[in-house]
Amino acid sequence: MDRSDLDHRHRTYDGWIPPTVAALLHEYGHHDVLRQAATNGDWFCARRLAEAAAESGPDGRTAALLWLQPFAATGWWPAVDTVAGLLAEWERHDEAIVLLRPLADTGHRYALRGLARLLARQDRFDQVVALLGPRAADLLLAEELVELAAGHGRDAEIAAVLPDLGTGPTDPFESWSSDAVDTVPLHARFLELQGRIDEAIHLLGRHVCVDGLVYADHAEQLARLLGRHGREAELRAFPADGGEEYALAALVQLLEEQDRISEAVDLLRQPADTGNPHAAFGLAELLARHGHHDEAVDVLRTVAETAGGDSDWIIHLLCRILVDSGRADDALTYIGDYFTRHGGNRQEQALMRAEVMRLSGRAVDAEAELAEFTRSDEELLRSGTVEGAIALAERLVRRGQPHRAVVHLRDRLDGPKVVRG
């Protein structure tokens, strides 16, 4: 067992039972199958057994670690991270630190982050700065340094190592972009944590719109900052240059926290009444949180008819609110009426109905609702996909045929065999 082999199996399931199947084996009581696979080096089965042991209480902790330690001993990150997380949860911080240190010393950024968090829990801020400061060119670690250590007497040293202030791509996932890294949010957060709220507000305000380009991340952070510090007047005067929706959400949250519910409702009512589906969604959630389920449903009924396009997300919330208020049958009636008037895919309608049934505790009815759309065993076999192989294995476990499920997985996923993704 080594890291490269574990990475391969984690990615391909070669020789391992996929996590959803492992979860079902545990749910249906097939612990012998799980134990055998885990003993033979199956991470997903070992992790499920460890989770069950840990959930059983303090007496199960030793057993949980025994299942996971052979994997963690290789230095493989998913296992190290899992064990360190359990140790931290049990307040065994020193042991977690010892476990993370070797990987952190290699420069593993997530091990560095985890180690820094543990050190901060022990108020060892000098060590946090020493660990992350030299690596602050990595924005992930710079952000962690600020969150963990700002305001604890080392601000001058932190300021000296932070990346220079600059705006960059609005989409942080555009790694191909030649633009500079966007560090405005980092510097604004640093100022906030130092208590320099006005400076943080000013910095973000200057960078909501730069050279005609609206930075949504900056607008959202500014709105949240104003909300956190009770700056109601500034939220109401938020510049109308693309960030209004964030200011509205932050102001509504602030009013709700101050128990000014009617004001929050009125604030959302105006854009909701003009057909803004996002405002209507927020208004319905707000009303439902405060027991006004009928009003929430009325708001969503209206917007579902007028929003145009795909209204699934509106209908899902409407049905959830009806179920939460004990009106599951009304939700099913609404779905039927909606599809009668608007047309649509029969399978899509069945999926919505099944979700209502599941939410209301009618799992058997939900399964029956989807029966006509369920692929046969033969179709799953012919699909030649990983998804199909796993779906059939899950089905076999539910039927009480765990050993057949494992044989099927080994036949389809082990390999040099190639299975389409």
Phi, psi and chi 1 to 4 in degrees:
 res  aa     phi    psi   chi1   chi2   chi3   chi4
   1 MET       -  117.7 -172.3 -174.9  -66.4      -
   2 ASP  -137.2  173.4   59.8   37.6      -      -
   3 ARG   -63.0  -41.1  -84.0 -179.1  -82.1 -175.8
   4 SER   -66.7  -38.5   60.7      -      -      -
   5 ASP   -66.4  -42.2 -179.3   55.4      -      -
   6 LEU   -63.9  -41.2  -69.1  168.7      -      -
   7 ASP   -59.4  -44.3  -85.3  -27.5      -      -
   8 HIS   -61.1  -47.8  164.8   75.3      -      -
   9 ARG   -69.4  -34.5  -66.0  179.4 -172.8  -81.4
  10 HIS   -63.3  -33.6 -167.4 -102.7      -      -
  11 ARG   -82.9  -35.0 -172.7  173.3   60.4 -106.8
  12 THR  -111.2  -13.2   65.6      -      -      -
  13 TYR    67.1   12.1  -55.3  136.9      -      -
  14 ASP   -60.2  113.5 -176.2   -0.3      -      -
  15 GLY    82.4   -3.1      -      -      -      -
  16 TRP  -117.4  156.2  -72.6   -1.3      -      -
  17 ILE   -90.2  123.6  -65.9  172.0      -      -
  18 PRO   -56.4  153.1  -25.2   35.0      -      -
  19 PRO   -60.2  -36.9   16.7  -29.3      -      -
  20 THR   -67.2  -35.3   56.3      -      -      -
  21 VAL   -71.3  -40.9 -178.3      -      -      -
  22 ALA   -59.3  -41.4      -      -      -      -
  23 ALA   -62.9  -40.2      -      -      -      -
  24 LEU   -68.5  -39.0  -78.4  172.9      -      -
  25 LEU   -58.3  -40.9  -73.7  168.0      -      -
  26 HIS   -69.5  -44.1 -176.2  -91.3      -      -
  27 GLU   -59.9  -37.6  179.6 -176.2  -17.5      -
  28 TYR   -92.6    8.7  -78.0   78.6      -      -
  29 GLY    81.6   17.9      -      -      -      -
  30 HIS   -91.0   61.1  -57.1  -62.0      -      -
  31 HIS   -70.6  -27.3  -58.3  136.4      -      -
  32 ASP   -64.7  -38.4   55.2  -28.1      -      -
  33 VAL   -66.0  -42.8  178.7      -      -      -
  34 LEU   -61.5  -45.7  -77.5  172.7      -      -
  35 ARG   -64.4  -40.3  -77.5 -167.8  -70.1  -92.0
  36 GLN   -64.2  -44.9 -178.5  177.5   -4.3      -
  37 ALA   -64.9  -42.7      -      -      -      -
  38 ALA   -63.7  -41.0      -      -      -      -
  39 THR   -61.6  -30.9  -58.4      -      -      -
  40 ASN   -87.8    9.5  -68.6  -28.8      -      -
  41 GLY    97.6   23.2      -      -      -      -
  42 ASP   -89.1  111.6 -174.3  -44.3      -      -
  43 TRP   -63.8  -45.2  162.1 -110.1      -      -
  44 PHE   -63.9  -37.7  -66.0  119.1      -      -
  45 CYS   -72.2  -41.0  -69.0      -      -      -
  46 ALA   -62.2  -41.5      -      -      -      -
  47 ARG   -65.1  -39.6 -171.6 -178.3   65.9 -176.7
  48 ARG   -66.5  -40.3 -172.3   64.8 -162.3   91.9
  49 LEU   -65.1  -38.9  -72.0  167.2      -      -
  50 ALA   -65.5  -41.9      -      -      -      -
  51 GLU   -60.6  -43.2  -71.3  170.0   -8.4      -
  52 ALA   -64.7  -40.9      -      -      -      -
  53 ALA   -64.6  -43.5      -      -      -      -
  54 ALA   -65.3  -36.8      -      -      -      -
  55 GLU   -69.7  -17.1  -70.5  163.9    1.7      -
  56 SER   -77.8   -9.9   68.7      -      -      -
  57 GLY   118.4 -177.6      -      -      -      -
  58 PRO   -54.7  -33.6  -26.9   35.6      -      -
  59 ASP   -67.3  -20.0  -67.3  -19.0      -      -
  60 GLY   -90.6   -3.1      -      -      -      -
  61 ARG   -65.5  -40.9  -67.2  174.6 -179.0  177.8
  62 THR   -62.2  -44.0  -60.8      -      -      -
  63 ALA   -62.5  -40.2      -      -      -      -
  64 ALA   -59.2  -46.9      -      -      -      -
  65 LEU   -66.7  -35.5  -66.6  178.1      -      -
  66 LEU   -62.1  -36.1  -75.1  173.3      -      -
  67 TRP   -68.4  -34.4  -76.8  117.4      -      -
  68 LEU   -93.7  -25.7  -60.4  174.3      -      -
  69 GLN   -60.2  -37.6  -80.8  171.2  -20.5      -
  70 PRO   -58.9  -33.1  -24.3   34.4      -      -
  71 PHE   -75.7  -45.3  -59.2   90.9      -      -
  72 ALA   -64.1  -31.2      -      -      -      -
  73 ALA   -63.7  -21.1      -      -      -      -
  74 THR   -78.5  -12.7   68.1      -      -      -
  75 GLY    82.4   12.5      -      -      -      -
  76 TRP   -71.8  124.9 -176.0   52.4      -      -
  77 TRP   -58.5  -47.8  172.6 -115.2      -      -
  78 PRO   -55.1  -37.3  -28.7   38.0      -      -
  79 ALA   -74.7  -44.1      -      -      -      -
  80 VAL   -59.0  -45.1  170.8      -      -      -
  81 ASP   -62.0  -42.5 -175.4   39.1      -      -
  82 THR   -64.7  -46.4  -60.1      -      -      -
  83 VAL   -66.7  -43.5  174.4      -      -      -
  84 ALA   -61.2  -37.9      -      -      -      -
  85 GLY   -63.9  -41.6      -      -      -      -
  86 LEU   -65.5  -44.6  -73.0  174.1      -      -
  87 LEU   -60.6  -41.4  -69.0  170.5      -      -
  88 ALA   -66.1  -39.8      -      -      -      -
  89 GLU   -60.9  -34.3 -178.0 -177.8  -32.8      -
  90 TRP   -88.8    7.8  -58.1  -26.4      -      -
  91 GLU    62.5   30.6  -62.8 -171.0   -0.6      -
  92 ARG   -99.3   62.7  -66.6  161.1   61.0  173.6
  93 HIS   -65.6  -38.9  -62.6  135.4      -      -
  94 ASP   -62.5  -40.0  -71.5  -20.8      -      -
  95 GLU   -65.8  -39.6  -66.9  173.9   69.5      -
  96 ALA   -64.5  -39.0      -      -      -      -
  97 ILE   -63.4  -44.8  -73.1  170.4      -      -
  98 VAL   -59.9  -39.2  168.8      -      -      -
  99 LEU   -67.4  -41.3 -179.6   63.4      -      -
 100 LEU   -79.4  -25.9  -73.1  172.5      -      -
 101 ARG   -55.9  -47.3 -179.1   76.7   69.0  178.6
 102 PRO   -59.0  -42.4  -24.7   35.2      -      -
 103 LEU   -68.8  -38.4  -97.9 -175.9      -      -
 104 ALA   -62.0  -37.6      -      -      -      -
 105 ASP   -65.2  -21.2  -72.3  -15.7      -      -
 106 THR   -83.7   -6.1   69.7      -      -      -
 107 GLY    93.8   10.0      -      -      -      -
 108 HIS   -62.7  115.4 -168.9  -67.4      -      -
 109 ARG   -64.9  -36.1   68.8 -160.8  -57.2 -124.3
 110 TYR   -76.6  -30.8  -62.0  110.8      -      -
 111 ALA   -67.6  -39.3      -      -      -      -
 112 LEU   -60.3  -45.1  -75.4  161.9      -      -
 113 ARG   -62.9  -45.9 -177.5  174.9   67.2  176.2
 114 GLY   -63.0  -41.1      -      -      -      -
 115 LEU   -64.3  -43.0  178.0   57.0      -      -
 116 ALA   -61.6  -39.2      -      -      -      -
 117 ARG   -64.2  -39.5  -71.1  174.8  176.5  176.2
 118 LEU   -67.0  -41.9  -71.3  168.7      -      -
 119 LEU   -62.1  -39.4  -67.0  169.7      -      -
 120 ALA   -65.4  -34.7      -      -      -      -
 121 ARG   -61.5  -27.5  -75.4 -168.9 -169.5 -174.6
 122 GLN   -96.5   11.7  -61.4 -179.4  -31.7      -
 123 ASP    61.5   30.3  -65.2  -26.5      -      -
 124 ARG   -95.6   64.2  -65.7  155.4   68.5  176.5
 125 PHE   -70.6  -29.6  -60.6  109.2      -      -
 126 ASP   -59.1  -41.9  -72.2   -7.4      -      -
 127 GLN   -71.2  -34.1  -66.6 -178.3   45.1      -
 128 VAL   -60.7  -46.5  171.7      -      -      -
 129 VAL   -65.1  -41.5  174.9      -      -      -
 130 ALA   -64.9  -33.1      -      -      -      -
 131 LEU   -77.2  -47.9 -177.4   71.1      -      -
 132 LEU   -94.6  -26.5  -62.2 -177.7      -      -
 133 GLY   -53.8  -48.9      -      -      -      -
 134 PRO   -67.1  -10.5  -21.1   33.7      -      -
 135 ARG  -114.0   18.1  -60.1  173.1  172.6   89.5
 136 ALA   -72.2   -6.2      -      -      -      -
 137 ALA   -66.9  -23.9      -      -      -      -
 138 ASP   -79.2  113.2 -178.4  -26.1      -      -
 139 LEU   -59.6  -35.8 -167.7   57.6      -      -
 140 LEU   -58.4  -44.6  175.0   83.9      -      -
 141 LEU   -76.6  -32.2  -61.6 -178.6      -      -
 142 ALA   -63.1  -42.0      -      -      -      -
 143 GLU   -63.6  -39.4  -70.1  169.4  -11.6      -
 144 GLU   -66.4  -40.9 -157.1   66.3   32.8      -
 145 LEU   -57.8  -45.3  173.7   62.0      -      -
 146 VAL   -65.0  -48.0  165.4      -      -      -
 147 GLU   -62.3  -37.7  -72.0  -66.4  -25.4      -
 148 LEU   -85.6  -36.4  -64.9  175.7      -      -
 149 ALA  -115.4  -14.4      -      -      -      -
 150 ALA   -62.7  140.0      -      -      -      -
 151 GLY    81.3   12.3      -      -      -      -
 152 HIS  -119.6   32.2  -67.8  -77.3      -      -
 153 GLY    88.4    4.1      -      -      -      -
 154 ARG  -123.3   24.4  -57.8  -64.0  -63.7  -88.2
 155 ASP   -64.1  -35.7  -69.7  -15.4      -      -
 156 ALA   -63.8  -42.1      -      -      -      -
 157 GLU   -66.7  -39.4  -68.7  171.4   71.5      -
 158 ILE   -63.9  -46.3  -64.3  171.9      -      -
 159 ALA   -58.2  -34.1      -      -      -      -
 160 ALA   -70.6  -23.4      -      -      -      -
 161 VAL  -106.1   -8.6  -61.4      -      -      -
 162 LEU   -67.2  146.5  -68.8 -176.0      -      -
 163 PRO   -58.0  150.1  -19.6   30.0      -      -
 164 ASP   -59.7  152.2  -68.8  -21.0      -      -
 165 LEU   -67.0  131.2 -178.0   66.9      -      -
 166 GLY  -171.1  150.8      -      -      -      -
 167 THR   -94.8  150.9   55.9      -      -      -
 168 GLY  -142.0 -152.6      -      -      -      -
 169 PRO   -65.2  142.0   22.9  -32.7      -      -
 170 THR   -70.4  -24.9   54.4      -      -      -
 171 ASP  -102.3  108.9 -176.2  -10.8      -      -
 172 PRO   -66.9  -12.9   24.5  -33.4      -      -
 173 PHE   -88.6   -2.6  -60.3  104.6      -      -
 174 GLU   -82.1   70.0  -70.5 -176.4   -3.1      -
 175 SER   -66.7  -17.5   56.8      -      -      -
 176 TRP   -79.0  -12.6   49.7  -95.0      -      -
 177 SER   -64.7  142.6  173.3      -      -      -
 178 SER   -88.7   -2.1   60.7      -      -      -
 179 ASP   -66.0  158.3  -67.9  -18.7      -      -
 180 ALA   -67.6  156.4      -      -      -      -
 181 VAL   -65.8  138.8  174.4      -      -      -
 182 ASP   -81.9  108.3 -172.9   -6.8      -      -
 183 THR  -110.0    6.0   60.2      -      -      -
 184 VAL   -59.0  -47.4  169.6      -      -      -
 185 PRO   -59.8  -37.8  -26.2   37.1      -      -
 186 LEU   -62.1  -48.6  171.4   69.3      -      -
 187 HIS   -67.5  -35.3  -77.5  -90.7      -      -
 188 ALA   -66.9  -41.0      -      -      -      -
 189 ARG   -65.4  -38.7 -179.2   63.2  174.5  154.4
 190 PHE   -60.5  -44.8 -175.6   40.1      -      -
 191 LEU   -62.5  -43.0  -70.3  168.3      -      -
 192 GLU   -61.0  -45.1 -179.2 -173.5    7.3      -
 193 LEU   -68.9  -20.0  -69.6  172.0      -      -
 194 GLN   -84.0   -5.2  -66.4  177.1   85.3      -
 195 GLY    87.3    9.7      -      -      -      -
 196 ARG   -95.2   65.9  -62.1  158.8   63.7 -176.0
 197 ILE   -65.5  -45.1  -50.5  -55.9      -      -
 198 ASP   -60.7  -39.7  -71.4  -22.5      -      -
 199 GLU   -66.2  -39.7  -68.1  175.8   67.5      -
 200 ALA   -63.6  -42.9      -      -      -      -
 201 ILE   -62.6  -43.8  -69.3  170.4      -      -
 202 HIS   -63.3  -42.8 -179.4   65.4      -      -
 203 LEU   -61.7  -49.4  174.5   62.7      -      -
 204 LEU   -66.2  -39.6  -74.1  167.2      -      -
 205 GLY   -59.5  -37.3      -      -      -      -
 206 ARG   -70.6  -17.4  -72.7 -168.8  -66.4  112.4
 207 HIS  -117.7   14.4  -69.4   87.2      -      -
 208 VAL   -67.6  -40.8  167.5      -      -      -
 209 CYS  -131.3  118.4 -175.4      -      -      -
 210 VAL  -126.3  121.7  179.6      -      -      -
 211 ASP    53.2   39.5  -63.4  -30.8      -      -
 212 GLY    81.6   -1.6      -      -      -      -
 213 LEU  -103.3  124.0  178.1   64.7      -      -
 214 VAL   -84.5  127.1  173.5      -      -      -
 215 TYR   -98.5  102.3  -77.6   75.8      -      -
 216 ALA   -62.3  -37.9      -      -      -      -
 217 ASP   -61.3  -39.9  -72.6  -10.8      -      -
 218 HIS   -67.6  -41.4  -58.8  171.9      -      -
 219 ALA   -63.4  -43.7      -      -      -      -
 220 GLU   -65.1  -43.6 -177.6  174.6   15.3      -
 221 GLN   -64.0  -40.1 -175.0  175.7   -7.4      -
 222 LEU   -62.3  -44.6  174.8   56.2      -      -
 223 ALA   -62.3  -43.9      -      -      -      -
 224 ARG   -65.6  -38.7  -68.8 -178.9 -178.5  -85.0
 225 LEU   -61.5  -47.4  171.8   63.2      -      -
 226 LEU   -61.3  -40.8  -67.5  169.8      -      -
 227 GLY   -65.3  -43.7      -      -      -      -
 228 ARG   -59.7  -31.1  -83.6 -165.3  -62.4  -85.7
 229 HIS  -106.5   18.3  -63.8  -81.2      -      -
 230 GLY    66.9   27.6      -      -      -      -
 231 ARG   -88.9   69.9  -51.0  -71.8  -82.6  -97.9
 232 GLU   -62.2  -45.5 -178.7  178.7  -23.7      -
 233 ALA   -60.5  -39.6      -      -      -      -
 234 GLU   -70.7  -32.9  -73.0  159.8  -81.3      -
 235 LEU   -65.6  -41.1  -83.3  173.5      -      -
 236 ARG   -68.1  -25.8  -68.6 -175.2 -178.4  -85.3
 237 ALA  -100.3   19.5      -      -      -      -
 238 PHE   -56.4  135.0 -155.9   85.5      -      -
 239 PRO   -60.5  135.8   19.5  -31.1      -      -
 240 ALA   -86.3   67.3      -      -      -      -
 241 ASP  -130.6   31.1   52.3   13.0      -      -
 242 GLY   118.0   -7.6      -      -      -      -
 243 GLY  -110.0   11.2      -      -      -      -
 244 GLU   -59.1  -37.3  -55.2   94.7  -41.2      -
 245 GLU   -63.6  -34.8   63.2 -175.0  -76.8      -
 246 TYR   -71.3  -40.1  -56.6  115.4      -      -
 247 ALA   -63.3  -40.6      -      -      -      -
 248 LEU   -61.9  -46.8  177.5   63.4      -      -
 249 ALA   -62.5  -42.2      -      -      -      -
 250 ALA   -67.6  -38.9      -      -      -      -
 251 LEU   -67.7  -41.0 -178.8   53.7      -      -
 252 VAL   -61.2  -44.2  166.7      -      -      -
 253 GLN   -61.9  -42.3 -178.5  177.5  -18.1      -
 254 LEU   -61.3  -46.5  175.9   60.9      -      -
 255 LEU   -62.9  -40.2  -66.8  173.1      -      -
 256 GLU   -64.9  -41.8 -173.9  177.7   11.1      -
 257 GLU   -62.1  -29.0  -71.4  169.7   -6.2      -
 258 GLN   -90.4    8.7  -64.8  177.2  -10.8      -
 259 ASP    62.6   30.9 -156.3   28.2      -      -
 260 ARG  -101.7   62.9  -63.8  159.4   62.6 -173.6
 261 ILE   -65.6  -43.7  -51.4  -55.1      -      -
 262 SER   -62.3  -35.9   61.8      -      -      -
 263 GLU   -67.2  -40.2  -68.8  178.5   65.9      -
 264 ALA   -63.9  -40.8      -      -      -      -
 265 VAL   -62.3  -46.4  167.7      -      -      -
 266 ASP   -61.4  -37.3  -70.8  -17.1      -      -
 267 LEU   -63.3  -40.2 -163.0   63.7      -      -
 268 LEU   -82.8  -23.5  -77.1  170.1      -      -
 269 ARG   -62.9  -40.0 -178.9   82.6   67.0 -176.9
 270 GLN   -62.5  -53.1 -178.1  176.7   -2.1      -
 271 PRO   -67.1  -31.5   20.7  -31.4      -      -
 272 ALA   -64.4  -41.0      -      -      -      -
 273 ASP   -69.0  -21.1  -73.0  -12.8      -      -
 274 THR   -91.2    7.2   59.9      -      -      -
 275 GLY    98.4    9.2      -      -      -      -
 276 ASN   -74.6  109.8 -177.1  -37.5      -      -
 277 PRO   -67.8  -31.6   23.1  -32.0      -      -
 278 HIS   -69.0  -40.0  -62.2  -75.6      -      -
 279 ALA   -66.0  -39.5      -      -      -      -
 280 ALA   -64.1  -40.2      -      -      -      -
 281 PHE   -61.4  -47.8 -167.9   95.0      -      -
 282 GLY   -63.6  -39.6      -      -      -      -
 283 LEU   -63.3  -43.7  174.9   58.1      -      -
 284 ALA   -63.5  -42.0      -      -      -      -
 285 GLU   -61.7  -43.1  -72.9 -171.5  -47.5      -
 286 LEU   -61.6  -48.3  175.0   64.7      -      -
 287 LEU   -60.4  -43.6  -70.8  165.9      -      -
 288 ALA   -65.3  -38.1      -      -      -      -
 289 ARG   -60.3  -26.7  -82.2 -162.6  -61.0  -86.2
 290 HIS  -109.2   22.5  -65.7  -82.9      -      -
 291 GLY    84.1    5.6      -      -      -      -
 292 HIS   -95.6   63.6  -56.4  -65.5      -      -
 293 HIS   -66.0  -40.6  -63.9   94.2      -      -
 294 ASP   -63.1  -42.8  -70.3  -14.4      -      -
 295 GLU   -62.6  -41.3  -73.9 -176.3   69.9      -
 296 ALA   -61.0  -43.9      -      -      -      -
 297 VAL   -63.9  -41.4  168.8      -      -      -
 298 ASP   -61.2  -42.2  -72.5  -17.5      -      -
 299 VAL   -59.8  -45.4  167.4      -      -      -
 300 LEU   -72.1  -35.5  -67.3  171.7      -      -
 301 ARG   -58.1  -43.9  -78.4 -179.4 -175.7  -86.7
 302 THR   -65.0  -47.9  -60.4      -      -      -
 303 VAL   -70.7  -30.3   76.8      -      -      -
 304 ALA   -63.4  -28.7      -      -      -      -
 305 GLU   -84.0  -25.7  -60.9  -64.2  -30.5      -
 306 THR  -109.7  -13.5   59.2      -      -      -
 307 ALA   -67.5  -33.8      -      -      -      -
 308 GLY    77.1  161.0      -      -      -      -
 309 GLY    68.9 -145.3      -      -      -      -
 310 ASP   -84.3  112.3 -175.6    1.7      -      -
 311 SER  -103.7   13.2  -65.0      -      -      -
 312 ASP   -55.1  -44.0  -74.8    3.4      -      -
 313 TRP   -65.1  -31.6   57.0  -63.5      -      -
 314 ILE   -70.3  -44.8  -60.7  -69.0      -      -
 315 ILE   -66.5  -37.6  -63.4  171.1      -      -
 316 HIS   -60.7  -43.9  -78.3  -60.4      -      -
 317 LEU   -65.7  -43.8  177.4   60.3      -      -
 318 LEU   -55.7  -46.1 -172.6  155.7      -      -
 319 CYS   -68.1  -38.4  -69.8      -      -      -
 320 ARG   -63.3  -40.6 -180.0  164.6   59.8   79.4
 321 ILE   -65.4  -40.8  -68.9  172.4      -      -
 322 LEU   -62.4  -44.1  -75.2  170.5      -      -
 323 VAL   -62.5  -44.6  171.0      -      -      -
 324 ASP   -61.2  -27.1  -71.7  -13.8      -      -
 325 SER   -96.9   14.2   58.2      -      -      -
 326 GLY    79.3   24.0      -      -      -      -
 327 ARG  -122.1   51.2  -61.7  167.8   58.1 -168.7
 328 ALA   -61.6  -38.9      -      -      -      -
 329 ASP   -63.5  -36.6  -72.4  -18.7      -      -
 330 ASP   -64.4  -35.4  -72.0  -14.4      -      -
 331 ALA   -64.6  -43.8      -      -      -      -
 332 LEU   -63.9  -40.6  -65.4  172.8      -      -
 333 THR   -63.0  -41.4  -60.9      -      -      -
 334 TYR   -62.7  -43.9  174.2   78.6      -      -
 335 ILE   -59.5  -45.9  -68.8  169.8      -      -
 336 GLY   -61.3  -43.8      -      -      -      -
 337 ASP   -64.4  -42.2  179.2   60.4      -      -
 338 TYR   -61.9  -46.6 -176.4   88.6      -      -
 339 PHE   -71.1  -29.6  -84.2   83.4      -      -
 340 THR   -63.9  -41.3  -63.1      -      -      -
 341 ARG   -80.1  -32.6  -71.8 -179.1  -69.3  104.2
 342 HIS  -107.6  -10.1  -66.9  -85.5      -      -
 343 GLY    73.7 -171.6      -      -      -      -
 344 GLY   133.4  175.0      -      -      -      -
 345 ASN   -74.8  131.4 -174.1  -74.0      -      -
 346 ARG   -63.1  -36.9  162.4   65.9 -172.1  131.8
 347 GLN   -67.3  -38.5 -176.2  173.1   -2.0      -
 348 GLU   -61.3  -42.1 -175.0  179.2  -14.9      -
 349 GLN   -63.9  -42.5 -179.0  179.0    0.9      -
 350 ALA   -64.0  -37.6      -      -      -      -
 351 LEU   -63.4  -41.2  -74.6  167.5      -      -
 352 MET   -64.9  -44.0  -74.8 -170.5  179.1      -
 353 ARG   -63.2  -42.3  -74.3  176.8   53.1   82.8
 354 ALA   -64.0  -37.0      -      -      -      -
 355 GLU   -64.4  -41.0  179.1   62.1   17.6      -
 356 VAL   -61.4  -43.0  168.3      -      -      -
 357 MET   -63.4  -41.9  -67.2  169.6 -175.3      -
 358 ARG   -64.0  -44.0  -83.9 -168.0  -72.5  -93.9
 359 LEU   -62.3  -28.4  -72.4  171.6      -      -
 360 SER   -97.8   13.7   54.9      -      -      -
 361 GLY    81.5   19.7      -      -      -      -
 362 ARG  -110.1   64.8  -64.5  161.7   54.7 -174.4
 363 ALA   -64.0  -38.1      -      -      -      -
 364 VAL   -64.9  -43.0  173.4      -      -      -
 365 ASP   -63.8  -37.8  -69.1  -18.9      -      -
 366 ALA   -62.6  -42.7      -      -      -      -
 367 GLU   -63.7  -41.1 -172.5  173.9  -18.4      -
 368 ALA   -65.3  -36.5      -      -      -      -
 369 GLU   -59.3  -34.5 -178.6   71.9   25.6      -
 370 LEU   -97.0    2.3  -62.3  174.8      -      -
 371 ALA   -57.7  -41.0      -      -      -      -
 372 GLU   -68.2  -16.2   67.5  178.5  -77.3      -
 373 PHE  -103.8    0.9  -54.9  104.5      -      -
 374 THR   -81.3  129.4  -58.5      -      -      -
 375 ARG   -71.0  144.9  -69.6 -173.3  -70.1  176.6
 376 SER   -71.4  166.2   67.3      -      -      -
 377 ASP   -57.0  -41.3  -67.9    1.9      -      -
 378 GLU   -64.3  -39.6  -67.9   72.8   19.3      -
 379 GLU   -65.2  -40.0  -72.2  174.6  -47.8      -
 380 LEU   -64.8  -39.7  -68.8  174.5      -      -
 381 LEU   -63.8  -41.9  -82.2  170.0      -      -
 382 ARG   -73.0  -18.8  -71.8 -162.8  -56.0  -92.2
 383 SER   -62.7  -32.2   71.4      -      -      -
 384 GLY    67.2   21.4      -      -      -      -
 385 THR  -112.7  157.6   64.5      -      -      -
 386 VAL   -60.3  -43.5  172.0      -      -      -
 387 GLU   -57.5  -44.2  178.8 -170.8   39.1      -
 388 GLY   -66.4  -40.5      -      -      -      -
 389 ALA   -62.2  -43.3      -      -      -      -
 390 ILE   -68.6  -41.6  -66.8  173.0      -      -
 391 ALA   -59.9  -41.6      -      -      -      -
 392 LEU   -69.0  -38.6 -178.6   52.0      -      -
 393 ALA   -62.5  -41.8      -      -      -      -
 394 GLU   -60.8  -41.7  -68.7  171.5   -8.6      -
 395 ARG   -62.9  -41.8 -171.7  175.2  -65.6  177.3
 396 LEU   -65.0  -39.7  -69.0  169.0      -      -
 397 VAL   -62.4  -44.5  172.2      -      -      -
 398 ARG   -62.3  -28.6  -70.3 -170.1  177.8   97.4
 399 ARG   -82.7   -0.8  -69.7  175.8 -174.4  163.9
 400 GLY    84.6   26.6      -      -      -      -
 401 GLN  -121.4   62.3  -60.3  175.1  -69.7      -
 402 PRO   -64.4  -39.6   24.8  -35.2      -      -
 403 HIS   -66.6  -37.8  -64.3  -72.8      -      -
 404 ARG   -65.1  -36.4 -173.0  178.9  167.2 -162.2
 405 ALA   -62.5  -42.9      -      -      -      -
 406 VAL   -66.0  -43.4  172.2      -      -      -
 407 VAL   -60.6  -41.9  169.5      -      -      -
 408 HIS   -60.7  -44.8  163.2   68.4      -      -
 409 LEU   -62.9  -43.4  -71.3  169.4      -      -
 410 ARG   -63.5  -36.7  -62.6  -69.6   68.1   84.2
 411 ASP   -68.7  -34.6 -179.6   59.0      -      -
 412 ARG   -93.3  -32.2  -59.3  -57.6  -59.5  160.9
 413 LEU  -110.1  -22.9  -57.9 -177.1      -      -
 414 ASP   -74.1  151.2  -75.5    7.7      -      -
 415 GLY   179.4  165.6      -      -      -      -
 416 PRO   -89.2    4.7   30.8  -29.5      -      -
 417 LYS   -62.2  146.4  -66.7  179.4  -77.6  -60.0
 418 VAL  -107.8  122.0  176.1      -      -      -
 419 VAL  -116.1  131.1 -178.9      -      -      -
 420 ARG   -65.1  141.3  -63.2 -168.6  -59.3  -84.1
 421 GLY   -79.0      -      -      -      -      -
